[in-house]
């Protein structure tokens, strides 16, 4: 069974850093692009970042560009999101999502990890 | 950046048909996806590539896309369909994902 499992969320102060992880199983990890998608409390879904299967290319939403870094370790089937200089508005549940190879949809999502930015 | 617009809410009685729209500039030339999200749960893909259904999604869920509007239709609505529904496209010019603001479906 294909599965994604996020971890690393928690409470962080404004201006601080946090690293999220997303472990994958049940599929050939290196063959698939992935994204991070977040959801602030009571709000809608917001796409955050994207990484190719090889990890050679990444893109970011303007709201996090220059502060967040997405990476992957294909030998460990693990995806990462390094969150730097976090802001109160970064408070959200962060989901990792697997992008289908045949099109631009996310067919598999993790259960999410909550990041709270507060002093 | 590309923007998708969804009505905040739609209400429908059980057994009736629910239609939820998603608007965007020249949306008809893009591939549109729909996700269902129930409280406290991760989103679930219910329609992809405008009108295809993943395995396990009931035939009651269907999609269409033309000109500037995509539509998710749920036939014979059940209480269990009550959820938030999000449309999504991929902005290929920037390699960015784009989500609509979401529509809350209430089953009366």
Interface residues (C-beta under 8 A of the other chain):
Chain A: X35 X37 X44 X45 X46 X47 X50 X57 X59 X61 X62 X95 X100 X103 X104 X105 X106 X107 X109 X110 X111 X112
Chain B: X1 X31 X33 X35 X37 X42 X43 X44 X45 X48 X49 X54 X84 X86 X88 X89 X90 X92 X94 X95 X96 X97 X98 X99 X100 X101 X102
